């Protein structure tokens, strides 16, 4: 029904594109938000994000009268297992991202989210036994070459980029298997990991090394808003995905890492050498080939299933 309504209404499609752009724009400018919390350690930012995301998503569920669906989801053992795995992967992803941003490695996070769609393709081949065409193979090889060039130039693997791509790719795979709506999935994930987050905050307080003590009221508000900036983009994306063709979403998704790259270079003044440009160029070329291939893998296979978890 959603697809039929969208097909009949150009306005719905325009609004869908707007929602998707807003979602990816928020994701793109998140480095600014995490930088504003830099005085707090990455671990405590993560713990606060988990707790406040749980509170905010639970409030949304109450407003939407979805507590019954949440209860039903917790009655299924397989769902609890898959959500627990998802919570593990997204927690790792959040921590790496927050730590990297506040360690002046925003450009590396950008690279990670450029690589992510290609890693998703690789997951589809390895785990879901999907078939890809020669152009998608070429795109994967070009991306690999870009990573190798950075590794050789700097004498180290760009582990921040790779871990972000891997953790989010695995998160998407697990979410696909759980088949939950975005808000229920987020509520369950944060509920499962919340006791550990709360325990970590209490431990830091008892130890006397907590950064959350004696915060200004401005920073305290930002800490509370960590839940909002986590849930709102998901909800916007969920609404947009109902009415926007997957091919369009495939292009819009590059908005977030592009914004992060611009912030890293021009606002945060991070180093971006000629070698970085060559490596990014190869990955952009890979993404171009991948996006324009006649049998777009994400359009016809993985994404149709992966995007289920963005339903509200």
FIPADO-873276 format. One record per residue (C-alpha): chain; residue in one letter; z, x, y negated. Coordinates in steps of 0.05 Angstrom, whole numbers, plus 5000, padded with zeros to 4 digits. Example, Ala and Ser with C-alpha at 12.3 -4.5 7.8 and 13.67 -1.06 7.14 Angstrom:
REM FIPADO-873276
{cadena = A residuo = a Z = 5156 X = 5246 Y = 5090} .
{cadena = A residuo = s Z = 5143 X = 5273 Y = 5021} .
END
This chain:
REM FIPADO-873276
{cadena = A residuo = x Z = 5000 X = 5000 Y = 5000} .
{cadena = A residuo = x Z = 5017 X = 5057 Y = 4952} .
{cadena = A residuo = x Z = 4948 X = 5088 Y = 4964} .
{cadena = A residuo = x Z = 4913 X = 5021 Y = 4952} .
{cadena = A residuo = x Z = 4951 X = 5009 Y = 4888} .
{cadena = A residuo = x Z = 4935 X = 5079 Y = 4864} .
{cadena = A residuo = x Z = 4862 X = 5071 Y = 4880} .
{cadena = A residuo = x Z = 4859 X = 5007 Y = 4839} .
{cadena = A residuo = x Z = 4897 X = 5034 Y = 4780} .
{cadena = A residuo = x Z = 4872 X = 5094 Y = 4740} .
{cadena = A residuo = x Z = 4935 X = 5089 Y = 4699} .
{cadena = A residuo = x Z = 4977 X = 5100 Y = 4762} .
{cadena = A residuo = x Z = 4937 X = 5162 Y = 4778} .
{cadena = A residuo = x Z = 4945 X = 5189 Y = 4708} .
{cadena = A residuo = x Z = 5020 X = 5176 Y = 4710} .
{cadena = A residuo = x Z = 5022 X = 5210 Y = 4779} .
{cadena = A residuo = x Z = 4989 X = 5272 Y = 4751} .
{cadena = A residuo = x Z = 5038 X = 5271 Y = 4693} .
{cadena = A residuo = x Z = 5098 X = 5266 Y = 4739} .
{cadena = A residuo = x Z = 5072 X = 5323 Y = 4782} .
{cadena = A residuo = x Z = 5059 X = 5367 Y = 4721} .
{cadena = A residuo = x Z = 5129 X = 5353 Y = 4695} .
{cadena = A residuo = x Z = 5159 X = 5371 Y = 4762} .
{cadena = A residuo = x Z = 5122 X = 5437 Y = 4767} .
{cadena = A residuo = x Z = 5135 X = 5453 Y = 4694} .
{cadena = A residuo = x Z = 5210 X = 5444 Y = 4705} .
{cadena = A residuo = x Z = 5207 X = 5489 Y = 4766} .
{cadena = A residuo = x Z = 5167 X = 5539 Y = 4725} .
{cadena = A residuo = x Z = 5217 X = 5544 Y = 4668} .
{cadena = A residuo = x Z = 5279 X = 5546 Y = 4713} .
{cadena = A residuo = x Z = 5285 X = 5622 Y = 4701} .
{cadena = A residuo = x Z = 5306 X = 5604 Y = 4629} .
{cadena = A residuo = x Z = 5361 X = 5560 Y = 4657} .
{cadena = A residuo = x Z = 5388 X = 5611 Y = 4706} .
{cadena = A residuo = x Z = 5385 X = 5665 Y = 4653} .
{cadena = A residuo = x Z = 5431 X = 5622 Y = 4610} .
{cadena = A residuo = x Z = 5482 X = 5626 Y = 4667} .
{cadena = A residuo = x Z = 5475 X = 5701 Y = 4676} .
{cadena = A residuo = x Z = 5548 X = 5713 Y = 4659} .
{cadena = A residuo = x Z = 5566 X = 5677 Y = 4725} .
{cadena = A residuo = x Z = 5553 X = 5713 Y = 4790} .
{cadena = A residuo = x Z = 5494 X = 5690 Y = 4832} .
{cadena = A residuo = x Z = 5540 X = 5668 Y = 4889} .
{cadena = A residuo = x Z = 5581 X = 5622 Y = 4843} .
{cadena = A residuo = x Z = 5518 X = 5595 Y = 4810} .
{cadena = A residuo = x Z = 5492 X = 5578 Y = 4879} .
{cadena = A residuo = x Z = 5558 X = 5546 Y = 4900} .
{cadena = A residuo = x Z = 5560 X = 5505 Y = 4836} .
{cadena = A residuo = x Z = 5488 X = 5484 Y = 4845} .
{cadena = A residuo = x Z = 5502 X = 5459 Y = 4916} .
{cadena = A residuo = x Z = 5564 X = 5420 Y = 4895} .
{cadena = A residuo = x Z = 5534 X = 5387 Y = 4833} .
{cadena = A residuo = x Z = 5468 X = 5373 Y = 4869} .
{cadena = A residuo = x Z = 5508 X = 5336 Y = 4922} .
{cadena = A residuo = x Z = 5545 X = 5296 Y = 4868} .
{cadena = A residuo = x Z = 5482 X = 5279 Y = 4830} .
{cadena = A residuo = x Z = 5440 X = 5261 Y = 4891} .
{cadena = A residuo = x Z = 5496 X = 5218 Y = 4918} .
{cadena = A residuo = x Z = 5500 X = 5180 Y = 4852} .
{cadena = A residuo = x Z = 5425 X = 5168 Y = 4855} .
{cadena = A residuo = x Z = 5432 X = 5142 Y = 4926} .
{cadena = A residuo = x Z = 5488 X = 5095 Y = 4904} .
{cadena = A residuo = x Z = 5444 X = 5069 Y = 4847} .
{cadena = A residuo = x Z = 5385 X = 5060 Y = 4895} .
{cadena = A residuo = x Z = 5431 X = 5027 Y = 4947} .
{cadena = A residuo = x Z = 5412 X = 5079 Y = 4998} .
{cadena = A residuo = x Z = 5480 X = 5094 Y = 5028} .
{cadena = A residuo = x Z = 5461 X = 5054 Y = 5090} .
{cadena = A residuo = x Z = 5400 X = 5098 Y = 5101} .
{cadena = A residuo = x Z = 5444 X = 5159 Y = 5092} .
{cadena = A residuo = x Z = 5493 X = 5133 Y = 5145} .
{cadena = A residuo = x Z = 5436 X = 5119 Y = 5193} .
{cadena = A residuo = x Z = 5409 X = 5190 Y = 5184} .
{cadena = A residuo = x Z = 5476 X = 5219 Y = 5201} .
{cadena = A residuo = x Z = 5478 X = 5179 Y = 5266} .
{cadena = A residuo = x Z = 5419 X = 5218 Y = 5294} .
{cadena = A residuo = x Z = 5438 X = 5285 Y = 5326} .
{cadena = A residuo = x Z = 5368 X = 5314 Y = 5321} .
{cadena = A residuo = x Z = 5364 X = 5296 Y = 5248} .
{cadena = A residuo = x Z = 5431 X = 5329 Y = 5234} .
{cadena = A residuo = x Z = 5407 X = 5393 Y = 5269} .
{cadena = A residuo = x Z = 5341 X = 5395 Y = 5230} .
{cadena = A residuo = x Z = 5376 X = 5380 Y = 5164} .
{cadena = A residuo = x Z = 5427 X = 5435 Y = 5178} .
{cadena = A residuo = x Z = 5371 X = 5484 Y = 5189} .
{cadena = A residuo = x Z = 5338 X = 5460 Y = 5125} .
{cadena = A residuo = x Z = 5403 X = 5469 Y = 5088} .
{cadena = A residuo = x Z = 5407 X = 5541 Y = 5113} .
{cadena = A residuo = x Z = 5336 X = 5557 Y = 5091} .
{cadena = A residuo = x Z = 5340 X = 5524 Y = 5023} .
{cadena = A residuo = x Z = 5408 X = 5556 Y = 5009} .
{cadena = A residuo = x Z = 5378 X = 5624 Y = 5024} .
{cadena = A residuo = x Z = 5319 X = 5608 Y = 4980} .
{cadena = A residuo = x Z = 5362 X = 5585 Y = 4922} .
{cadena = A residuo = x Z = 5407 X = 5647 Y = 4926} .
{cadena = A residuo = x Z = 5349 X = 5696 Y = 4928} .
{cadena = A residuo = x Z = 5315 X = 5661 Y = 4870} .
{cadena = A residuo = x Z = 5377 X = 5658 Y = 4826} .
{cadena = A residuo = x Z = 5395 X = 5730 Y = 4842} .
{cadena = A residuo = x Z = 5324 X = 5755 Y = 4829} .
{cadena = A residuo = x Z = 5318 X = 5719 Y = 4762} .
{cadena = A residuo = x Z = 5384 X = 5747 Y = 4737} .
{cadena = A residuo = x Z = 5366 X = 5816 Y = 4763} .
{cadena = A residuo = x Z = 5303 X = 5817 Y = 4720} .
{cadena = A residuo = x Z = 5255 X = 5805 Y = 4777} .
{cadena = A residuo = x Z = 5222 X = 5741 Y = 4753} .
{cadena = A residuo = x Z = 5152 X = 5769 Y = 4766} .
{cadena = A residuo = x Z = 5171 X = 5780 Y = 4839} .
{cadena = A residuo = x Z = 5193 X = 5708 Y = 4845} .
{cadena = A residuo = x Z = 5126 X = 5687 Y = 4816} .
{cadena = A residuo = x Z = 5090 X = 5728 Y = 4868} .
{cadena = A residuo = x Z = 5132 X = 5695 Y = 4923} .
{cadena = A residuo = x Z = 5112 X = 5625 Y = 4902} .
{cadena = A residuo = x Z = 5039 X = 5645 Y = 4897} .
{cadena = A residuo = x Z = 5043 X = 5671 Y = 4968} .
{cadena = A residuo = x Z = 5080 X = 5610 Y = 4994} .
{cadena = A residuo = x Z = 5019 X = 5563 Y = 5004} .
{cadena = A residuo = x Z = 4985 X = 5618 Y = 5045} .
{cadena = A residuo = x Z = 5048 X = 5629 Y = 5086} .
{cadena = A residuo = x Z = 5049 X = 5554 Y = 5099} .
{cadena = A residuo = x Z = 4979 X = 5560 Y = 5127} .
{cadena = A residuo = x Z = 5003 X = 5617 Y = 5172} .
{cadena = A residuo = x Z = 5061 X = 5574 Y = 5195} .
{cadena = A residuo = x Z = 5013 X = 5519 Y = 5212} .
{cadena = A residuo = x Z = 4972 X = 5565 Y = 5256} .
{cadena = A residuo = x Z = 5031 X = 5597 Y = 5291} .
{cadena = A residuo = x Z = 5079 X = 5539 Y = 5298} .
{cadena = A residuo = x Z = 5036 X = 5476 Y = 5294} .
{cadena = A residuo = x Z = 4975 X = 5507 Y = 5329} .
{cadena = A residuo = x Z = 4929 X = 5486 Y = 5272} .
{cadena = A residuo = x Z = 4859 X = 5514 Y = 5267} .
{cadena = A residuo = x Z = 4833 X = 5548 Y = 5205} .
{cadena = A residuo = x Z = 4763 X = 5567 Y = 5184} .
{cadena = A residuo = x Z = 4736 X = 5636 Y = 5167} .
{cadena = A residuo = x Z = 4748 X = 5627 Y = 5092} .
{cadena = A residuo = x Z = 4821 X = 5614 Y = 5103} .
{cadena = A residuo = x Z = 4826 X = 5676 Y = 5146} .
{cadena = A residuo = x Z = 4794 X = 5715 Y = 5090} .
{cadena = A residuo = x Z = 4845 X = 5687 Y = 5040} .
{cadena = A residuo = x Z = 4903 X = 5708 Y = 5085} .
{cadena = A residuo = x Z = 4875 X = 5778 Y = 5092} .
{cadena = A residuo = x Z = 4865 X = 5785 Y = 5017} .
{cadena = A residuo = x Z = 4937 X = 5763 Y = 5004} .
{cadena = A residuo = x Z = 4961 X = 5813 Y = 5056} .
{cadena = A residuo = x Z = 4921 X = 5867 Y = 5022} .
{cadena = A residuo = x Z = 4954 X = 5850 Y = 4955} .
{cadena = A residuo = x Z = 5023 X = 5856 Y = 4986} .
{cadena = A residuo = x Z = 5005 X = 5922 Y = 5020} .
{cadena = A residuo = x Z = 4980 X = 5952 Y = 4953} .
{cadena = A residuo = x Z = 5047 X = 5935 Y = 4919} .
{cadena = A residuo = x Z = 5085 X = 5964 Y = 4979} .
{cadena = A residuo = x Z = 5046 X = 6029 Y = 4978} .
{cadena = A residuo = x Z = 5049 X = 6037 Y = 4902} .
{cadena = A residuo = x Z = 5124 X = 6026 Y = 4896} .
{cadena = A residuo = x Z = 5145 X = 6054 Y = 4963} .
{cadena = A residuo = x Z = 5181 X = 5990 Y = 4982} .
{cadena = A residuo = x Z = 5164 X = 5922 Y = 5010} .
{cadena = A residuo = x Z = 5167 X = 5866 Y = 4957} .
{cadena = A residuo = x Z = 5222 X = 5833 Y = 4998} .
{cadena = A residuo = x Z = 5243 X = 5784 Y = 4943} .
{cadena = A residuo = x Z = 5172 X = 5754 Y = 4942} .
{cadena = A residuo = x Z = 5166 X = 5753 Y = 5017} .
{cadena = A residuo = x Z = 5235 X = 5723 Y = 5030} .
{cadena = A residuo = x Z = 5223 X = 5668 Y = 4978} .
{cadena = A residuo = x Z = 5157 X = 5651 Y = 5011} .
{cadena = A residuo = x Z = 5185 X = 5653 Y = 5081} .
{cadena = A residuo = x Z = 5249 X = 5614 Y = 5067} .
{cadena = A residuo = x Z = 5213 X = 5559 Y = 5029} .
{cadena = A residuo = x Z = 5158 X = 5556 Y = 5081} .
{cadena = A residuo = x Z = 5208 X = 5548 Y = 5137} .
{cadena = A residuo = x Z = 5246 X = 5497 Y = 5096} .
{cadena = A residuo = x Z = 5182 X = 5456 Y = 5090} .
{cadena = A residuo = x Z = 5170 X = 5461 Y = 5164} .
{cadena = A residuo = x Z = 5240 X = 5436 Y = 5181} .
{cadena = A residuo = x Z = 5235 X = 5381 Y = 5130} .
{cadena = A residuo = x Z = 5170 X = 5357 Y = 5161} .
{cadena = A residuo = x Z = 5206 X = 5351 Y = 5228} .
{cadena = A residuo = x Z = 5264 X = 5311 Y = 5198} .
{cadena = A residuo = x Z = 5218 X = 5259 Y = 5165} .
{cadena = A residuo = x Z = 5270 X = 5240 Y = 5113} .
{cadena = A residuo = x Z = 5259 X = 5218 Y = 5041} .
{cadena = A residuo = x Z = 5271 X = 5272 Y = 4989} .
{cadena = A residuo = x Z = 5336 X = 5244 Y = 4960} .
{cadena = A residuo = x Z = 5368 X = 5230 Y = 5028} .
{cadena = A residuo = x Z = 5347 X = 5298 Y = 5052} .
{cadena = A residuo = x Z = 5376 X = 5333 Y = 4991} .
{cadena = A residuo = x Z = 5441 X = 5292 Y = 4996} .
{cadena = A residuo = x Z = 5450 X = 5310 Y = 5070} .
{cadena = A residuo = x Z = 5433 X = 5383 Y = 5060} .
{cadena = A residuo = x Z = 5481 X = 5392 Y = 5002} .
{cadena = A residuo = x Z = 5535 X = 5351 Y = 5037} .
{cadena = A residuo = x Z = 5531 X = 5396 Y = 5098} .
{cadena = A residuo = x Z = 5535 X = 5461 Y = 5059} .
{cadena = A residuo = x Z = 5584 X = 5435 Y = 5005} .
{cadena = A residuo = x Z = 5648 X = 5453 Y = 5043} .
{cadena = A residuo = x Z = 5625 X = 5526 Y = 5047} .
{cadena = A residuo = x Z = 5606 X = 5525 Y = 4973} .
{cadena = A residuo = x Z = 5673 X = 5496 Y = 4953} .
{cadena = A residuo = x Z = 5709 X = 5545 Y = 4998} .
{cadena = A residuo = x Z = 5672 X = 5603 Y = 4964} .
{cadena = A residuo = x Z = 5692 X = 5579 Y = 4895} .
{cadena = A residuo = x Z = 5765 X = 5570 Y = 4916} .
{cadena = A residuo = x Z = 5764 X = 5640 Y = 4948} .
{cadena = A residuo = x Z = 5738 X = 5671 Y = 4883} .
{cadena = A residuo = x Z = 5791 X = 5634 Y = 4844} .
{cadena = A residuo = x Z = 5848 X = 5657 Y = 4889} .
{cadena = A residuo = x Z = 5821 X = 5728 Y = 4890} .
{cadena = A residuo = x Z = 5821 X = 5728 Y = 4815} .
{cadena = A residuo = x Z = 5748 X = 5749 Y = 4809} .
{cadena = A residuo = x Z = 5717 X = 5682 Y = 4792} .
{cadena = A residuo = x Z = 5666 X = 5680 Y = 4735} .
{cadena = A residuo = x Z = 5678 X = 5605 Y = 4728} .
{cadena = A residuo = x Z = 5745 X = 5615 Y = 4693} .
{cadena = A residuo = x Z = 5748 X = 5605 Y = 4618} .
{cadena = A residuo = x Z = 5676 X = 5586 Y = 4608} .
{cadena = A residuo = x Z = 5653 X = 5559 Y = 4541} .
{cadena = A residuo = x Z = 5640 X = 5485 Y = 4539} .
{cadena = A residuo = x Z = 5565 X = 5498 Y = 4531} .
{cadena = A residuo = x Z = 5562 X = 5540 Y = 4595} .
{cadena = A residuo = x Z = 5607 X = 5489 Y = 4631} .
{cadena = A residuo = x Z = 5556 X = 5435 Y = 4615} .
{cadena = A residuo = x Z = 5500 X = 5479 Y = 4642} .
{cadena = A residuo = x Z = 5539 X = 5488 Y = 4707} .
{cadena = A residuo = x Z = 5544 X = 5413 Y = 4715} .
{cadena = A residuo = x Z = 5469 X = 5407 Y = 4700} .
{cadena = A residuo = x Z = 5451 X = 5451 Y = 4759} .
{cadena = A residuo = x Z = 5452 X = 5388 Y = 4800} .
{cadena = A residuo = x Z = 5406 X = 5352 Y = 4752} .
{cadena = A residuo = x Z = 5354 X = 5408 Y = 4748} .
{cadena = A residuo = x Z = 5353 X = 5409 Y = 4824} .
{cadena = A residuo = x Z = 5343 X = 5335 Y = 4837} .
{cadena = A residuo = x Z = 5300 X = 5312 Y = 4778} .
{cadena = A residuo = x Z = 5238 X = 5354 Y = 4794} .
{cadena = A residuo = x Z = 5241 X = 5330 Y = 4867} .
{cadena = A residuo = x Z = 5243 X = 5258 Y = 4844} .
{cadena = A residuo = x Z = 5186 X = 5268 Y = 4795} .
{cadena = A residuo = x Z = 5144 X = 5302 Y = 4848} .
{cadena = A residuo = x Z = 5159 X = 5247 Y = 4898} .
{cadena = A residuo = x Z = 5134 X = 5195 Y = 4848} .
{cadena = A residuo = x Z = 5073 X = 5235 Y = 4830} .
{cadena = A residuo = x Z = 5054 X = 5251 Y = 4902} .
{cadena = A residuo = x Z = 5046 X = 5176 Y = 4917} .
{cadena = A residuo = x Z = 4987 X = 5170 Y = 4870} .
{cadena = A residuo = x Z = 4956 X = 5239 Y = 4864} .
{cadena = A residuo = x Z = 4903 X = 5266 Y = 4913} .
{cadena = A residuo = x Z = 4929 X = 5325 Y = 4953} .
{cadena = A residuo = x Z = 4872 X = 5368 Y = 4927} .
{cadena = A residuo = x Z = 4898 X = 5356 Y = 4856} .
{cadena = A residuo = x Z = 4969 X = 5372 Y = 4876} .
{cadena = A residuo = x Z = 4943 X = 5435 Y = 4908} .
{cadena = A residuo = x Z = 4921 X = 5460 Y = 4840} .
{cadena = A residuo = x Z = 4981 X = 5435 Y = 4801} .
{cadena = A residuo = x Z = 5028 X = 5472 Y = 4848} .
{cadena = A residuo = x Z = 5005 X = 5538 Y = 4818} .
{cadena = A residuo = x Z = 5032 X = 5516 Y = 4750} .
{cadena = A residuo = x Z = 5104 X = 5536 Y = 4768} .
{cadena = A residuo = x Z = 5091 X = 5609 Y = 4788} .
{cadena = A residuo = x Z = 5042 X = 5617 Y = 4731} .
{cadena = A residuo = x Z = 5095 X = 5595 Y = 4680} .
{cadena = A residuo = x Z = 5145 X = 5642 Y = 4713} .
{cadena = A residuo = x Z = 5096 X = 5700 Y = 4710} .
{cadena = A residuo = x Z = 5083 X = 5688 Y = 4636} .
{cadena = A residuo = x Z = 5158 X = 5685 Y = 4623} .
{cadena = A residuo = x Z = 5169 X = 5749 Y = 4662} .
{cadena = A residuo = x Z = 5116 X = 5788 Y = 4625} .
{cadena = A residuo = x Z = 5121 X = 5762 Y = 4554} .
{cadena = A residuo = x Z = 5191 X = 5735 Y = 4545} .
{cadena = A residuo = x Z = 5233 X = 5778 Y = 4592} .
{cadena = A residuo = x Z = 5190 X = 5840 Y = 4582} .
{cadena = A residuo = x Z = 5189 X = 5859 Y = 4655} .
{cadena = A residuo = x Z = 5142 X = 5915 Y = 4677} .
{cadena = A residuo = x Z = 5073 X = 5892 Y = 4697} .
{cadena = A residuo = x Z = 5028 X = 5951 Y = 4714} .
{cadena = A residuo = x Z = 4954 X = 5956 Y = 4729} .
{cadena = A residuo = x Z = 4973 X = 5959 Y = 4803} .
{cadena = A residuo = x Z = 5011 X = 5893 Y = 4796} .
{cadena = A residuo = x Z = 4950 X = 5863 Y = 4762} .
{cadena = A residuo = x Z = 4905 X = 5885 Y = 4820} .
{cadena = A residuo = x Z = 4954 X = 5857 Y = 4872} .
{cadena = A residuo = x Z = 4961 X = 5791 Y = 4835} .
{cadena = A residuo = x Z = 4886 X = 5789 Y = 4826} .
{cadena = A residuo = x Z = 4875 X = 5795 Y = 4901} .
{cadena = A residuo = x Z = 4926 X = 5740 Y = 4914} .
{cadena = A residuo = x Z = 4893 X = 5695 Y = 4860} .
{cadena = A residuo = x Z = 4826 X = 5708 Y = 4893} .
{cadena = A residuo = x Z = 4857 X = 5690 Y = 4960} .
{cadena = A residuo = x Z = 4884 X = 5625 Y = 4931} .
{cadena = A residuo = x Z = 4817 X = 5609 Y = 4900} .
{cadena = A residuo = x Z = 4780 X = 5618 Y = 4966} .
{cadena = A residuo = x Z = 4834 X = 5580 Y = 5002} .
{cadena = A residuo = x Z = 4833 X = 5522 Y = 4952} .
{cadena = A residuo = x Z = 4757 X = 5515 Y = 4950} .
{cadena = A residuo = x Z = 4744 X = 5523 Y = 5024} .
{cadena = A residuo = x Z = 4707 X = 5462 Y = 5050} .
{cadena = A residuo = x Z = 4759 X = 5446 Y = 5102} .
{cadena = A residuo = x Z = 4821 X = 5454 Y = 5061} .
{cadena = A residuo = x Z = 4878 X = 5465 Y = 5110} .
{cadena = A residuo = x Z = 4932 X = 5435 Y = 5067} .
{cadena = A residuo = x Z = 4892 X = 5373 Y = 5051} .
{cadena = A residuo = x Z = 4875 X = 5355 Y = 5122} .
{cadena = A residuo = x Z = 4933 X = 5379 Y = 5163} .
{cadena = A residuo = x Z = 5000 X = 5409 Y = 5142} .
{cadena = A residuo = x Z = 5009 X = 5380 Y = 5073} .
{cadena = A residuo = x Z = 5000 X = 5308 Y = 5094} .
{cadena = A residuo = x Z = 5060 X = 5318 Y = 5139} .
{cadena = A residuo = x Z = 5099 X = 5367 Y = 5097} .
{cadena = A residuo = x Z = 5096 X = 5320 Y = 5036} .
{cadena = A residuo = x Z = 5133 X = 5266 Y = 5074} .
{cadena = A residuo = x Z = 5199 X = 5296 Y = 5053} .
{cadena = A residuo = x Z = 5182 X = 5285 Y = 4979} .
{cadena = A residuo = x Z = 5185 X = 5210 Y = 4987} .
{cadena = A residuo = x Z = 5243 X = 5180 Y = 4947} .
END
